[in-house]
Amino acid sequence: MSKEEVDGDRGQPFRRVKQRFSDRTKKVAQTRELLSKQAVQTKEILSKQAVQTKEILSKQAVKIAKQAEEHERFINKVTHLLGVLGFGSFCFLLGARPQDIPYVYCLFFVTFVPLRWIYYRFKKWHYFLLDFCYYANTIFLVMLLFYPRNEKLFMVCFSFAEGPLAWALIVWRCSLVFSSVDKIVSVLIHLLPGIVFFTIRWWDPATFAAMHPTGEAGGRSSWPYVEDKAYLWKWLFCVPLVAYTLWQLLYFVIVNVLRRQRLLRDPEVMTSFRELSKKAQKANNVWWRLSGLLGDQNRNFMYMLLQGAFTVATMALTVPIFLSYELHCIFQILKVSASVWNGGSFLLEVMPRQVVLKEKKKLEMKPIPTADQPVFDSHAENDYTSVGDYPSRVDGQNGHPVVDANESKLVADANQVDLLSSGDE
């Protein structure tokens, strides 16, 4: 055997090992390439599934929003119908049987105020029910049910009803909107007590008989009987002011002492001071400037002072209203007219802005268009899409709405709620 043959036999195992390594390297490369292709395919499948899932969820969100909108529209129609029918029935009863108006008020209070507490508790607004209007209405209920012929208590309630509550209806611009249960209740909380005590004072057959006794010489000429001006000011101004001061002290102790830590922990819980301060600061109006006269740290104290001054002024105005039937009638017309006017302003000015914002949110929730799905209907006759009562042009290239400067102003204005449109005291 030659030397070359011997060397060839010796190198044969090395060539076999080298070939094996080469084969394994090829297999690893093939496996790696196969895994890479599978990873790309899996990524594409997952990406498609994610897009399809997102599209399905987007469609479902639009569908749910549409159903909720239809449900809300139906509820608003029913509420508007019942509100108009109820208002008409109340006006008929006011003329036909004025002596029954106090019972209507009592039924309204014991029905809707507990329901409002449940709703406000859910919205974290339940501290609003500690406001003076609910304190006064509770006193009205006690007087009408248990002490209906107590003349002194009647005068105190008259001062509350035709003083702070009545003027809050005007100053805070409560709106009579029949499609909103919350706004109707807010208006009636402030409006109904004055009408109740108006009917008792002038139209109730029982008090009318007391004012005009038959067969008695020199009988009393009014109910409640007023001895002199000092008696009048005592029970229409001084005693009601003491009762108001008692409420203010109780409110301060409950909200600013006992529940202070609870309110600090949760800024979403609303009180009258928080709500009015928030709106006044955003509007930067006269109320915000007045409450800051003693510095930001004393705004709560200034709020109590301003509310106290408002109460003193409005209670003083109840004296001439109490003495004059004509002036009292004019005041009732003024209160009803103000609430109806504010309701019209809400329907014609505020609601269109809300529609613009709602349509803007709906555009953001529209389903993602696919390659074979056009953004808008191909049969559209023009380049406009309806946004509430305001048309918005559509960009022909990308299908997005083009909002002009006027519409942008409407959207911006909708985010600014004026202090005087709060709808409650």
C-alpha positions in Angstrom: 0.0 0.0 0.0 1.4 3.3 -1.0 1.9 6.3 1.2 -0.8 8.2 -0.6 -3.3 5.5 -0.1 -2.4 5.4 3.6 -2.8 9.1 4.0 -6.2 8.9 2.1 -7.5 6.3 4.5 -6.4 8.3 7.5 -8.2 11.5 6.2 -11.4 9.7 5.4 -12.8 10.0 9.0 -12.1 13.7 9.1 -13.9 14.3 5.8 -16.9 12.3 7.2 -16.9 14.4 10.4 -16.6 17.6 8.3 -19.4 16.5 6.1 -21.6 15.8 9.1 -20.9 19.2 10.5 -21.7 20.7 7.2 -25.0 18.8 6.9 -26.0 19.8 10.4 -25.2 23.4 9.7 -27.4 23.3 6.6 -30.2 21.7 8.7 -29.9 24.4 11.4 -30.0 27.1 8.7 -33.0 25.5 7.1 -34.7 25.2 10.5 -33.9 28.8 11.3 -35.2 29.9 8.0 -38.4 27.9 8.5 -38.9 29.2 12.0 -38.4 32.8 10.7 -41.0 32.3 8.0 -43.4 30.8 10.5 -42.8 33.7 12.9 -43.5 36.2 10.1 -46.7 34.3 9.1 -47.8 34.1 12.8 -47.1 37.8 13.2 -49.2 38.6 10.1 -52.0 36.4 11.3 -52.0 38.0 14.7 -51.8 41.5 13.2 -54.8 40.7 11.0 -56.7 39.2 13.9 -55.9 42.3 16.0 -57.2 44.6 13.2 -60.3 42.5 12.9 -60.9 42.4 16.7 -60.3 46.2 16.8 -62.8 46.7 14.0 -65.4 44.4 15.6 -65.0 46.2 18.9 -65.2 49.6 17.2 -68.4 48.5 15.4 -69.9 47.2 18.7 -69.0 50.5 20.4 -70.8 52.5 17.7 -73.8 50.1 17.9 -74.0 50.4 21.7 -73.6 54.2 21.5 -76.4 54.4 18.8 -78.7 52.2 20.9 -78.0 54.3 24.0 -78.7 57.5 22.0 -82.0 56.1 20.8 -82.9 55.1 24.3 -82.0 58.5 25.7 -84.0 60.2 22.9 -87.0 58.1 23.7 -86.7 58.8 27.5 -86.4 62.5 26.8 -89.6 62.4 24.6 -91.5 60.6 27.4 -90.2 63.0 30.0 -91.2 66.0 27.9 -94.7 64.6 27.3 -95.2 63.9 31.0 -93.7 67.3 32.0 -96.0 69.3 29.7 -99.1 67.3 30.7 -98.2 67.7 34.4 -97.6 71.4 34.1 -101.0 71.8 32.3 -102.7 69.8 34.9 -101.1 71.8 37.7 -102.3 75.1 36.1 -105.8 73.7 35.8 -105.8 72.6 39.5 -104.4 76.0 40.5 -107.5 77.7 39.1 -110.1 75.0 39.9 -109.1 73.9 43.4 -106.3 76.2 44.8 -106.9 74.7 48.3 -105.4 71.4 47.0 -102.1 72.9 45.8 -100.4 72.3 49.2 -101.2 68.6 48.9 -99.8 68.5 45.4 -96.6 70.1 46.7 -96.3 67.6 49.6 -96.8 64.7 47.2 -94.1 66.1 44.9 -91.6 66.5 47.8 -92.0 63.1 49.3 -91.7 61.5 45.9 -89.0 63.2 44.0 -86.6 64.4 46.8 -85.8 60.8 47.9 -85.3 59.8 44.3 -83.0 62.8 43.8 -81.0 61.7 46.9 -80.5 58.3 45.3 -79.4 59.8 42.0 -77.2 62.4 43.6 -75.6 59.8 45.9 -74.6 57.8 42.8 -73.2 61.0 41.1 -71.4 62.1 44.4 -73.6 65.2 44.5 -75.5 64.2 47.7 -74.1 67.1 49.7 -76.2 69.4 47.5 -79.2 68.1 49.6 -77.7 69.9 52.6 -78.3 73.3 50.9 -80.7 75.8 52.3 -83.4 75.1 49.7 -83.9 71.6 51.0 -83.7 72.7 54.6 -86.5 75.3 53.9 -88.6 72.8 52.0 -88.4 70.3 54.9 -89.8 73.1 57.2 -92.6 73.8 54.6 -93.6 70.1 54.6 -93.8 70.0 58.4 -95.8 73.2 58.5 -98.3 72.1 55.8 -98.9 68.6 57.2 -98.8 69.3 61.0 -99.3 73.0 61.6 -101.4 74.3 58.6 -103.1 77.1 60.7 -100.1 78.3 62.6 -99.9 81.9 61.5 -96.4 82.7 62.8 -94.9 79.6 61.2 -96.7 80.5 58.0 -95.0 83.9 57.9 -91.6 82.3 58.5 -92.2 79.8 55.6 -93.5 82.7 53.4 -90.3 84.6 54.0 -88.2 81.5 53.0 -90.3 80.7 49.9 -90.7 84.2 48.5 -87.2 85.3 49.7 -84.0 83.2 49.1 -85.7 80.4 47.2 -87.7 82.5 44.8 -84.7 84.9 44.0 -82.4 81.9 43.6 -84.7 80.7 40.9 -84.0 84.0 39.0 -80.4 84.8 40.0 -79.0 81.2 39.4 -81.1 80.9 36.2 -83.0 77.7 36.9 -84.3 76.4 33.6 -87.7 74.9 33.0 -86.8 72.2 30.5 -89.5 69.5 30.2 -87.2 66.9 28.7 -85.0 66.9 31.8 -86.3 65.5 35.1 -83.4 67.0 37.0 -84.0 70.5 35.7 -87.8 70.2 36.4 -87.2 69.1 40.0 -84.7 71.9 40.5 -87.2 74.5 39.2 -90.1 73.1 41.3 -88.0 73.0 44.5 -87.7 76.8 44.2 -90.9 77.7 42.4 -93.6 75.5 44.0 -93.3 76.8 47.7 -94.0 80.3 46.6 -97.1 79.3 44.6 -98.3 77.2 47.6 -98.0 80.1 50.0 -99.5 82.5 47.5 -102.6 80.3 47.2 -102.9 80.0 51.0 -102.4 83.7 51.5 -104.9 84.9 48.9 -106.9 82.1 47.2 -107.6 79.4 49.8 -111.3 79.5 50.8 -110.5 78.8 54.4 -108.1 81.8 54.8 -110.4 83.9 52.7 -113.3 83.2 55.1 -111.0 84.1 58.0 -110.1 87.4 56.3 -113.8 88.2 55.6 -115.8 87.0 58.6 -119.6 87.4 58.4 -121.7 88.9 61.2 -118.7 90.3 63.1 -118.2 94.0 63.6 -114.6 95.1 63.0 -113.5 91.6 62.1 -109.9 90.8 61.0 -109.1 91.9 57.5 -106.1 89.6 56.8 -104.7 86.1 57.4 -102.3 85.8 59.0 -103.3 88.6 61.3 -100.7 91.4 61.5 -100.9 93.5 64.7 -98.4 96.2 63.6 -95.2 96.7 61.5 -93.0 95.5 64.3 -94.9 92.2 64.4 -94.6 92.0 60.6 -90.8 92.5 60.5 -90.3 90.2 63.4 -91.9 87.1 61.8 -91.1 87.9 58.1 -87.5 89.0 58.7 -85.9 88.6 62.1 -87.1 85.0 63.0 -86.5 83.7 59.5 -83.0 85.2 59.6 -82.3 83.4 62.9 -83.5 80.1 61.3 -81.2 80.7 58.4 -78.3 81.4 60.7 -79.0 78.1 62.5 -78.9 76.3 59.1 -75.6 78.0 58.2 -74.0 76.9 61.4 -75.2 73.3 61.0 -74.0 73.3 57.4 -70.6 74.6 58.3 -70.2 72.0 61.1 -71.3 69.0 58.9 -69.4 69.9 55.7 -66.4 71.8 56.9 -65.7 70.0 60.2 -67.3 66.6 60.4 -66.9 65.6 56.7 -63.8 67.7 55.9 -61.4 64.7 55.6 -63.9 62.8 53.5 -64.1 65.7 51.1 -60.4 66.2 51.0 -59.9 62.5 50.1 -62.3 62.6 47.2 -62.3 65.8 45.1 -65.1 64.3 42.9 -67.6 64.8 45.7 -69.4 68.0 45.0 -70.7 70.6 47.4 -72.3 74.0 46.5 -69.1 75.8 47.2 -67.0 73.5 45.1 -69.4 73.6 42.2 -69.9 77.4 42.2 -66.1 78.0 42.7 -65.3 75.7 39.8 -67.7 77.4 37.4 -66.9 80.9 38.6 -63.1 80.3 38.2 -63.6 79.0 34.7 -65.8 82.0 33.7 -63.7 84.4 35.8 -66.8 86.4 36.5 -67.8 88.8 39.3 -68.6 86.0 41.8 -65.1 84.7 41.5 -63.6 88.1 42.0 -65.8 89.0 44.9 -65.1 85.7 46.7 -61.3 86.4 46.4 -61.4 89.8 48.1 -59.9 88.3 51.2 -57.5 86.0 49.4 -57.9 82.4 48.1 -57.6 80.9 51.6 -60.7 82.7 52.7 -63.0 82.0 49.7 -65.2 79.7 51.6 -65.7 82.4 54.3 -66.5 85.0 51.6 -68.9 82.6 50.0 -70.8 82.4 53.3 -70.8 86.2 53.6 -72.1 86.7 50.1 -74.8 84.1 50.6 -75.8 85.7 53.9 -76.0 89.2 52.3 -78.2 87.7 49.5 -80.5 86.1 52.1 -80.9 89.3 54.1 -81.7 91.3 51.0 -84.3 88.9 49.7 -86.0 88.3 53.0 -86.4 92.1 53.4 -88.2 92.2 50.0 -90.8 89.7 51.2 -92.4 92.4 53.4 -93.9 94.5 50.6 -94.8 91.3 48.7 -96.7 90.0 51.7 -98.8 93.1 52.0 -99.8 93.6 48.4 -101.8 91.1 46.3 -101.0 92.9 43.1 -97.3 92.9 43.8 -97.4 89.2 44.8 -99.2 88.3 41.5 -96.5 90.2 39.5 -93.8 88.4 41.4 -95.3 85.0 40.6 -95.5 85.9 36.9 -91.8 87.1 37.0 -90.6 83.8 38.5 -92.5 81.6 36.0 -91.4 83.8 33.1 -87.7 83.7 34.2 -87.7 79.9 34.4 -89.4 79.5 31.1 -87.0 82.1 29.5 -84.0 80.3 30.9 -85.4 77.0 29.6 -85.7 78.5 26.1 -82.1 79.7 26.3 -80.9 76.3 27.3 -82.8 74.6 24.4 -81.6 77.1 21.8 -78.1 77.9 23.0 -76.7 75.2 25.2 -78.2 72.0 23.6 -76.8 72.7 20.1 -73.4 73.0 21.6 -73.9 69.7 23.4 -75.0 68.1 20.1 -71.7 69.3 18.5 -69.7 67.7 21.2 -71.7 64.5 21.1 -71.2 64.2 17.3 -67.6 64.9 17.7 -67.3 62.0 20.1 -69.3 59.8 17.7 -66.8 60.6 14.8 -64.0 59.5 17.1 -65.8 56.2 17.7 -66.4 55.4 14.1 -65.2 51.9 12.9 -61.9 51.7 11.2 -62.4 51.4 7.4 -60.8 48.5 5.6 -59.3 48.5 2.1 -62.5 47.3 0.5 -64.8 49.5 2.6 -65.4 53.1 1.7 -65.3 55.7 4.4 -68.6 57.3 3.3 -71.5 56.3 1.2 -70.6 56.5 -2.5 -74.1 57.7 -3.3 -73.6 60.9 -1.3 -74.7 63.9 -3.4 -72.4 66.4 -1.7 -69.4 66.8 0.4 -71.2 67.4 3.7 -71.9 65.2 6.7 -74.4 66.2 9.3 -73.1 67.1 12.7 -76.3 67.8 14.7 -77.8 70.9 13.2 -74.4 72.1 11.9 -73.0 70.7 8.6 -69.3 70.0 8.5 -67.4 69.7 5.3 -65.6 66.4 4.6 -62.1 66.2 3.3 -62.3 64.3 0.0 -58.8 62.8 0.4 -59.0 61.2 3.8 -62.7 61.3 4.7 -62.2 63.3 7.9 -64.6 66.2 8.7 -63.2 69.7 8.3 -64.5 71.9 11.1 -64.4 75.6 10.3 -63.7 78.4 12.7 -67.4 78.9 13.7 -67.8 75.3 14.6 -64.6 75.3 16.5 -65.9 78.2 18.5 -69.1 76.3 19.3 -67.1 73.3 20.6 -64.9 75.6 22.7 -67.9 77.4 24.1 -69.6 74.1 25.0 -66.7 73.4 27.4 -67.3 76.7 29.3 -70.4 76.6 31.5 -71.4 79.9 32.9 -72.0 80.1 36.7 -75.5 81.4 36.3 -76.7 78.3 34.4 -76.1 76.0 37.3 -79.8 75.1 37.6 -79.8 74.8 41.4 -79.2 77.0 44.4 
